[in-house]
Amino acid sequence: MEETPITADADNGGDFSLGPKVTLTFDLDGATALSGRQTALAPSLNGKFLDSCDEYSRGTRQDDGKTLYAIAGLLDGDVSGRKVTVELWVDDYAGPGSYPKDQLVAPGSRPSIAIDNKIYGTWPDSTSSSVTTDNKGGGTWTFKKLATTGEGGLPGDAVTGSIKWTCKNP
């Protein structure tokens, strides 16, 4: 029996959407430079698709009562011809506002940007990093000295810059 794929316009007039999209703008320099844009689905951290940018801007409440805010990390394609992923959550998220480095976390590691499989991450003593979010689902991650792991487990090559994102409702 041959299966027929369901198309986007099946049963809904073509209005199929997985939720709001974010457009991320990268501006990094240092050990490597990266300047460009790419889109991604606004993440929810609870396995459910979001309905709006407003919902995304409020973060995702966890079973333990804490709220987390996730920056989109799995992008829809390359950024200026380079493979890029981002790992960054805001812990104890209280809604749109500014968050310092000690509230920035990542799943199983530290906040980081991978560019062509080279990981630049935060370091406790040498990295400065903060996130600001708005009530429209947008925000900015600004950082200095995101670094690779160098010789002896010390910070290695570093990048400085920002990632800005805006959100668009489906």
C-alpha positions in Angstrom: 0.0 0.0 0.0 1.4 3.4 -1.0 1.2 6.3 1.4 0.1 9.7 0.2 1.8 12.6 2.0 -0.5 15.2 3.5 0.1 18.6 1.9 0.0 21.9 3.7 -3.3 22.8 2.1 -5.1 19.6 3.2 -8.3 20.4 5.1 -7.3 23.9 6.1 -7.3 26.1 3.0 -3.4 26.2 3.0 -3.2 27.9 6.4 -1.0 25.2 7.9 1.7 26.5 10.4 3.8 25.0 13.1 3.8 28.4 14.9 5.6 31.7 15.0 8.9 32.1 13.2 11.9 34.1 14.5 14.5 35.7 12.2 17.9 35.7 13.8 20.6 38.2 12.8 24.2 37.3 13.6 27.0 39.8 14.0 30.2 38.2 15.4 33.9 38.9 15.0 37.1 37.7 16.5 38.5 34.2 15.9 35.9 33.9 13.1 33.5 36.4 11.6 29.8 35.8 11.0 27.3 38.2 9.6 24.0 37.1 8.3 20.4 36.1 8.9 18.3 33.0 9.1 14.9 31.9 10.3 13.7 29.2 12.8 10.6 28.1 14.5 10.1 29.8 17.9 10.8 27.1 20.4 8.6 26.2 23.3 10.5 23.6 25.4 7.4 21.6 26.2 6.8 19.8 22.9 3.8 21.9 22.0 3.6 24.3 19.1 3.2 28.0 20.0 0.2 30.0 18.8 1.8 33.5 18.7 4.8 35.7 19.3 3.1 36.9 22.5 3.0 33.4 23.8 6.7 32.9 22.9 7.6 36.2 24.7 6.2 34.8 28.0 8.5 31.7 28.0 7.6 28.1 28.9 6.5 27.1 32.4 8.1 23.9 33.5 6.8 21.1 35.7 8.9 22.4 38.6 7.1 25.8 38.4 10.1 27.6 36.9 9.7 29.4 33.6 12.4 29.1 30.9 12.9 31.1 27.7 14.6 29.4 24.8 16.4 31.2 22.0 15.8 29.4 18.7 18.8 27.2 18.0 17.9 24.8 15.2 17.9 27.1 12.2 16.1 26.6 8.9 19.3 26.7 6.9 22.9 28.0 6.8 24.0 31.5 7.8 26.1 33.1 5.1 27.0 29.6 3.9 28.0 28.3 7.3 26.4 25.7 9.6 25.2 27.4 12.8 23.4 26.3 15.9 22.7 28.2 19.2 22.2 26.8 22.7 20.8 29.3 25.1 18.0 29.4 27.6 17.1 32.1 30.2 16.5 30.4 33.6 13.9 31.8 36.0 12.4 33.8 33.2 10.0 36.5 34.5 8.9 37.9 31.1 10.3 40.5 28.8 13.3 42.3 30.3 17.1 42.0 30.8 18.9 39.0 32.1 22.5 38.7 33.3 25.0 36.0 32.6 24.3 33.9 35.7 20.7 33.3 34.5 21.8 32.1 31.0 22.0 28.3 30.7 21.9 25.6 28.1 20.6 22.1 27.9 23.4 19.9 29.3 26.2 22.4 28.8 26.9 26.1 28.8 25.4 28.8 26.4 27.1 28.5 23.1 27.2 29.1 19.4 28.5 26.4 17.1 29.8 27.6 13.7 30.8 24.9 11.3 31.1 22.4 14.3 33.5 24.7 16.2 31.8 25.5 19.6 32.2 29.0 21.2 30.8 29.0 24.7 30.6 31.1 27.8 33.3 30.8 30.5 32.8 31.7 34.1 35.6 34.2 34.5 36.3 35.6 31.0 32.9 35.9 29.3 30.5 38.8 29.6 27.0 37.9 28.4 23.4 39.2 28.7 20.0 38.7 27.1 17.3 41.3 26.7 13.8 40.2 25.5 10.7 42.2 24.4 7.0 41.6 24.6 6.9 40.9 20.8 9.0 37.7 21.0 12.2 39.5 20.0 15.4 40.1 21.8 19.2 40.3 21.8 22.0 38.2 23.2 25.2 40.3 23.5 28.5 38.7 24.5 32.2 39.2 24.8 34.7 36.4 24.6 32.6 33.3 23.8 35.5 30.9 23.5 36.5 27.4 22.4 38.1 25.0 24.8 41.8 25.5 24.4 45.0 23.8 25.6 44.8 22.5 29.2 41.0 23.0 29.2 41.4 26.8 29.3 39.5 29.3 27.1 40.8 29.3 23.5 39.9 31.2 20.4 37.1 33.7 21.1 34.3 35.6 19.4 32.5 38.8 20.4 29.2 40.1 19.1 25.5 39.7 19.2 22.5 37.7 18.0 19.3 39.7 17.6 15.9 38.1 16.8 12.5 39.2 15.8 9.3 37.2 15.8 6.6 36.9 13.2 3.2 35.4 13.9 1.9 32.6 11.6 
